Amino acid sequence: MISGRDILILSTQDWGAMPTRKHRWARNWAKQGNRVLYVEQQMHWAGWLIEIRQQFTRAFRFLQGARPVEENLWVFTLPIVLPFFQMSEAINWLNNFFLAPVLHGMIRKLGFKNPILWTYTPHSADFVGKLDQSLTVYECVDEFSAAKGLVHGATIAKMERELIQKVDQVIVTAPGLLESKKGFARRMELVPNGVDVEHFAKSSAPETIIAPEIATIPKPIIGYLGGVQYWVDFDLIAHAARQHPEWSFVFVGNVEPLARVDKVRDFKNMFFLGRKPYNDLPRYVKNFDVCINPYVLDGVGANVDPLKLYDYIASGKPVVSVNIPAAQRFSDIMPLTQTADEFTRAIESVLKNPGDATKRMQTAAAHSWSARFKKVEATVEAATL
C-alpha cells in the first residue's frame, strides 16, 4: 500500500464538479495517509468571460491558496491564464512558465517533498522535472485531439506526445486510447472507469423516494445521466422523439455551451433538469424506464469510457447504447445501436421487455471503484521499482 507520500494532482476538473475518478483517487490517496494537493483545471480569460457568473470567485479562490477540504487533502485554484493554450505551443509554454513557480511555491508552502506528479492535462509536459517530483504519472481519460472548442487537434496531440514520452507511467481508461498512445510510452496500463455499486443500487431499493422534480414527468421516461456536451447525439434523440412524442426524454446534468440542444429545443417531451447533487442521483434514476448512452460516433465516442454506463447498470435499469468500444463489453446486457432507427427500435424493445435487472447489478459489482483503485495503486508501485 502506498502511504506517507506527497501527491500533486493536476486535474481537468474543478473540485466542485460532479465527482469522477480524479476526485476518487485524490480521496483514496489521502485516506491512505498520503498528503494530496488537488489542482483545479486551468481557466483562461476567454472561458472566464463566457462563464463569468460561475467563475466570478475564481481569482479570490486563487488568493486563498491551498484550501483544506478533508484530512490530508487540499484544493488549489490556479490563476487565470492566457487563452488558446490548446491551440498554440508558444502560448501553452508561456502559461506553464508562469504557472510552474506558482505550483512549486504552493507545494513548498505545504511542505511537500519529492511529490508524485499525477497529471490529467495533456499540455503539462513543461512541468515534468521542474516540481521536484519523484515520479510522474499521466492518466489519459479522453482523446483530447478530438475535442471541440478552443482546441487544435494536431497541436494538442503533439503536446500530449511530448508529455507521454517524458512521464514514468501512462494510465488510460479505454482500449482505443491504449492503442493510440502505446507507441510513445515507456510504461502503459489500461484501467477503465468504475462505479459506486452500493450508491447506484439505491435506484432499485424500495425505500428510495423518487425526487419530486422527476416524479411528475409523464412516463415512460428515457433518461440520461451526466454532462450534456457536444458528444451527445441529439440527431438520434430528435429522431426517437419524433417517432414517440409520448416518451419523455429527461437529462440530469449540466447543459454545456457546445451541446446541440437547439436540435430538440422545440420538442415538448424534452426535460433538462440540470445538475443534481451526487447523493440524490439514485432518486432520479429510479424513475427512469430506460437509460441511454447516445454518444456521437466520432473520435471522442470511440475512445471514451463513460461513467454513466457503469452507473446505469449498477442501478439495475435497462440500458440502450450506441455501439462504442466501451459498451461492447456489456453487449450481453444491453443492445448496441448504430443508426437512429436502431436506437429508437431498441428503446421500443426494452420498454416492452426490460430484461434481467439482477444480472445487470451483478455485472456492475465486478467494476467497483475500489477494485479499480487497487489496480492503479499496483501500477504505481510497479513503476517505482
Salt bridges, closest charged atoms under 4 A:
ASP6 OD1 - ARG35 NE 2.81
ASP14 OD1 - ARG58 NH2 2.90
ASP14 OD2 - ARG61 NH2 3.83
GLU40 OE1 - ARG61 NH2 3.44
GLU40 OE1 - ARG67 NH2 3.76
GLU70 OE2 - ARG27 NE 2.52
GLU89 OE2 - LYS158 NZ 3.29
ASP132 OD2 - HIS104 NE2 2.75
GLU139 OE2 - ARG21 NH2 2.53
GLU143 OE1 - LYS181 NZ 3.11
GLU160 OE1 - LYS181 NZ 2.65
GLU162 OE2 - LYS166 NZ 3.66
ASP168 OD1 - ARG186 NH2 3.99
GLU179 OE1 - LYS182 NZ 3.22
GLU189 OE2 - LYS375 NZ 3.68
GLU213 OE1 - LYS276 NZ 2.81
ASP235 OD2 - LYS263 NZ 3.02
GLU246 OE2 - HIS244 ND1 2.76
ASP262 OD2 - ARG260 NH2 2.91
ASP289 OD2 - LYS219 NZ 2.91
ASP305 OD1 - ARG329 NH2 3.29
ASP332 OD2 - LYS359 NZ 3.78
ASP341 OD1 - HIS239 NE2 2.75
GLU348 OE2 - HIS244 NE2 2.51
